[in-house]
Amino acid sequence: MSWLSKVFELNRAGVNWRRAVVFLDVGLVPLIVFWAIGHEQYLLSALFGMLFTSLADPGGGFGYRASRTAGFALIGAGITALAFGIGGEAWGWLAFAAFVVTLVAGLCLTFGVHRFVNAMLLNVWFIVAVGLAFNLHHAARITNYAWAQVVAWAGGAALWILMTFVEWLIRGRQDLPQPFAEIPGDTSRKQLTPPIIVFVALRALVIAGTVALAFGLDLQYGYWIPIAAIIAMKPNLEQSTLVSAQRLSGAFIGAIAAALLLLLPASETGLRLFAMTRGLEVVALVLFVHAVGIRFLNYAVYSAAIAAGALILADLPQPSHYAAEGYRVLWTVCGAGISLLVLLLAGLLAKRTAKQPQRPT
């Protein structure tokens, strides 16, 4: 029980409901827009574009913030185009693309911790987008265009940039602090040591392997495996058993919550199905809002909110049933378990490397 209490220990100082309210106000815009035009399949791209651009916001003067967030949004648009462009291709291309994106994201550490965190955000979005693209590709009643997903991502990012401009004007054109001050802002160059390079390559192989496992074996709802794996994997070499357990617990709790919520419209049709679907989209937005507010309250709870919101929006096009919920939870356990196993192996590798005597120069 003492170990469990550590996993779910709350840091009261890490709650910031002001950020959550701002995200809710901005997030309602794409929600209402896509409701009005009847293309809710693009909502997840818009929300992730807005959420991750806010996380990448470095603060400071508006010109500096706009240039950095616009660059992040541009790279994110390219990642979105890649994910939805290959979503219907053979599993080999999906695994190869996942390997390359994850490897490049890990090597971004050489450009500083802040850029490394931004690269990890885009890495997570790529895996989620591939799962959504694969799902929409096999949904016969839904039309999906890669260019429209790119526009939705860019629109969400642009909405956040517009909001920062309005805030900058209201506050008398003064420099503003970083919205998420807890995220490292260090941009100094880092040296990639051999153990870090090995772990980055190992992480890329794991994500590519889970993608190959999910799509190569054509597992029903198998894309939950790489999504759980990328959410549960800690993106650095100095592994913490506590953080690993928090990520695993969060991914598992989020998957169970999403599975139960997706079961609600299983037997509904007509107007009730329409109302249930719109209601679940609101629930997903509320989950993202709470994730923004409690980002540093507890990492397990934060991971659960992000996982549940993403999986709800990704799976809304698919009809749900009890067998589907079983598959979803099973694949989540598999993906998170694979990540935890690799984290433990990487930790052992780091300890073994540290114990090796240094050769005299």
N, C-alpha and C positions, 0 to 999 in steps of 0.2 A: 504493500500500500504506500510506503514511503517513496518507492520508485515511481509509482503511478502519480503520486501527488507532485513530483518534480516535473513529470511530462506535461501536466496540466496546470502548473503553477502560474498564477496571474501576476503580471507586472502592471499595476494600476496606473503607473505613470505613462505607460505606452498607449493609452487610449486618447484618441483625438477625434471627437465627434464633429468638430468644425470642418475638418477635411472630408468627413463622410457626407455632411450636408451639402458641401460644395459639389462633390461628385454626384450626389443624388439630383441636384438641380440641373447639372449639365447632362447627366445620363437620361433624364426624362425626355430630352429633345430627340435623340435618335429613336427612342422607344415609340414616341407618338408619331414621328415621321414615318417609320416603317409600318406602323399600324394603319396610317392613313393611306399609304400607297399599296398595302397588301403584300409586302415582300419581307416578312419577318426572318427569312433564312439568312439575311444579311446583318441581322442585329448583333450577333456575337462578334463579328469583325469590327463593327463600329464601337462596341463597348470595350473590347480589348485594345483597340487603337487609342481610345480615350484614357483607359486605365493605365496602360503601360507608358504612354506619353507623359502622363502626370507623374509617374514614378521616375521617369528619366529627366524630369525638369530640374536643371541645376540651380535655379534661382538667379538672382542678380538683376542687372538692367534688362529691360524688355528686348533690346536688340540682341544681346548675348543669349538670352533665354530662347528667343524665337529662332535664331540660327541653329542652336544646338538641338532643340526639340524638332525643328523642321528636318534636320539631317537624320535624326532618329526615325521620324515618321516616314521619310523617303526610303530608308533601308527596310523599315517594316513593311512598306508597300511592296518592295521587291520580294521580301520573304512571303508575303501573302500571295503574290502572283505565282511564285514558284509552287507553293503548297497546293493552291487550287488548280494550277495548271497541270500538275502531275497526279492529282487525286484519283483519277480513274485509270492510271497506268498500271503496268505490271508491278508486282511487289518488289522486284529487284531494284527498279528505279526509285521506289519510295525508300527502301533501306539505304541505298547509296546516297540519296539526297539528305536523309536524316543523319548519316555518318558525317558528311561534309559540313553541314550546318552546325552540328554539335561540336565537331573538331575546331572549326573556325571560331565559334563562340568561346570555347575554352582557351584558345591561344590569344584571344583579345586581352588577356591579363597583362600582356607586355605593354599595352597602352594605358595602363592604370586601372585601379580598382573600380572607379566609377564607370568607365567604359566596359569593363568586364561584367559588371552587374547589368548594364544595359543590354549587352550581348546575351546574357543568360535569359533576360526577359523575352527577347526575340526568339531565342531557342525554344522556350516554353510555348510561345505563340505558334511557332512553326509546327510543333507536334500536335497541338490542339487543332490547328487549321487543317492538317492532313487528315486527322480523324473526321472532322466536319465535312471536308471535301469528299472523302470516301463515302460517308453516310449519305450526303446529298446526291452523289453520283448514282447510288443504288435506290434512290427514292423516285419512283416512276412519276408520281403526281406533282413533283416540285421541279421547277426550272431553276438552274443555277448557272451563273456566268462568272468566270474568274475575274473579268474586268470590273464587274459590279462589286465583288468582294473587296477588290483593291480600292475602289472608290469609297466603300463603306469604311474600311480601315483608315484611309486618308481623311475622310470626313470626320471621324471620331477624334483623330489627332488634331485636325484643324479647329475643331470645336474647343478643345482644351487650350490651344494657342490663343484663340479669340477671347476666351474667358480670362486668360492671364493679361491680355491687352486691356480689357475693360477694368480689371483690378488695378493694373498699373496706372491707368488714368484716374481712377477714383482716389488712389492714395497719393496723388500729386506727382506722378512720374518718378517715384522714388524706387531705389533698388529693393527688391523683396527677397526674403530668405528662401532657401530651398524648401519646397512644399513638404518633402519627406526628409527632414533633417537627419533622421537616423540612418539613411542610406549613405555610404561613404562617398565623399566628393573628391577624393584623391585622384588626380589625373597624371601623376608622375610615372615615368616608365619603370617597369619591373623586369627583373631578370627571370627568364624561364629556366629553372633548374631541371636536371634530368628526371627527378621523381615527379615533378609537376607535369612535365611533358608526358611521362608514362601514364599518369592518372588521367590526363585530358584525353589521350588516345584510348585508354580503357573505357572511359565514360562514353566516348563516341561509339565504340564498338557495342557497348551495352544497349544504347538507344537504338542503334541500327539493328541489333539482334532482336530487340523486342518488336520493332516495326516489321522485320522479316517474319517473326513468329506469328504476329497478328494477321498480316495480310497474305503471307505465303501459304499458311495453312487454311486460309479463308475461314477463320474462326468467327462465329456469330458474335457481334459486338466486341470483336477482338481488339479494336482500336483503343479500348479502355486500358489495355496493357501498356502501350508506350506512354499514354497520357498519365497513368498512375506512376510509371517509372520516372518520367521527367519531373513530376511534381515532388516525388519522394526523394530524389537524388540531391545530395548537398554538393554545391558546385565549388569545392576546394579540397585540398589534399589533407589538411589538418582536420580529420573527422572527429566528430563528437557523438558519442553513443546517445546522449540525450537529444540532440538535434535530429539525429537519424530516427530515433523513436518517435519524435514529434511529427516528422514528415510522414512516416509510415502510418501513425495513428490518424493524422489529418486526412490523408488520402483515403484511408479506409472509412472513416466516419463520413467524409464527403460523398463517397460512392454509395454508402448505404442510404444517406439522406436523399440523394438524387434518385436512387432506385425506387424508394418508397414514394416520392413525389411524382415520379413518372408513371407510377401505377394508378394514380388517381383518374386520368382520362381513359383508362384502358377499355372500359365498357360503355363509354359515352359516344354519342353520335349527334350530328346536327348542331343546333345552337348551343347545347350544353358542352359539346366537345370544343367548339369555338371559344366559349367563355373559359373553359378549363385551360386551354392553351394560352390565351392571353394572360390568365392569372398566373400561370407558371413562369411566363416571361417576366412578369412583375416580381415574382419571388426570386428569380435569378438576378435581377437588377438589385434587389434588396440585399441579397447575399454579397454581391460585389461591393455595395455600399458599406456593409458591416466589415468586410475584409479591409477596406480602406481605413475605417475607423479604428479597428483593433489590430492593425498590422503588427504592432509591437507589444500587444497585450499578452498573447501566447501564440507561439508559432504553430502549434497543433490546431488550434481553433481557426487561425488565419488560413492554413492550408486546407482545412475542411470546407471553409466558406468558398474559397477559390475553386476547389475541385467540384463542389456541388453545383455552383453556378455555371461553370463551363460545361459540365456533363449534362445538365438539364437543357441548356440551349442547343448543345450538339445533338441530343437524342430526341428532341421534340418532334422532328419529322417522322420518326419511326413509331408505329403502334407498339404499345407495351403490354406485357403479360407476365405471369409469375415466372415462367422459365427464363424470360429475358432478364428479369431482376437477378435471378440466380447467376446467370452468365456474367452480368455486369459486376457483381460483387466478387465472383471468382476471379475474373481477369484483373480486377483492381488489386486483389491480394497477391496475384502472381506478379504483376508489374512492380508493386511496391516491395514485395519480397525479393525480387531480383535486384532492385536498386540497393536494398539494405545489405544483401550478401556482398555485392560489389564494394559498398562502402566499408564493410568490415575487412574485406581482403585488401583494399587500398590502405586502410589504417595499419594493418599488419605490415604491408610493404613499406610504408613510411617509417615505422618503428625499426624495421630491419635495416633500412638504409641509414637511419640515424645512428645505429649501433656500430656500423662498420667503421673501423679505424681509418683516419685520413692518412694518405701517403705523404711523406715529407717532400717538399718542393726543393 
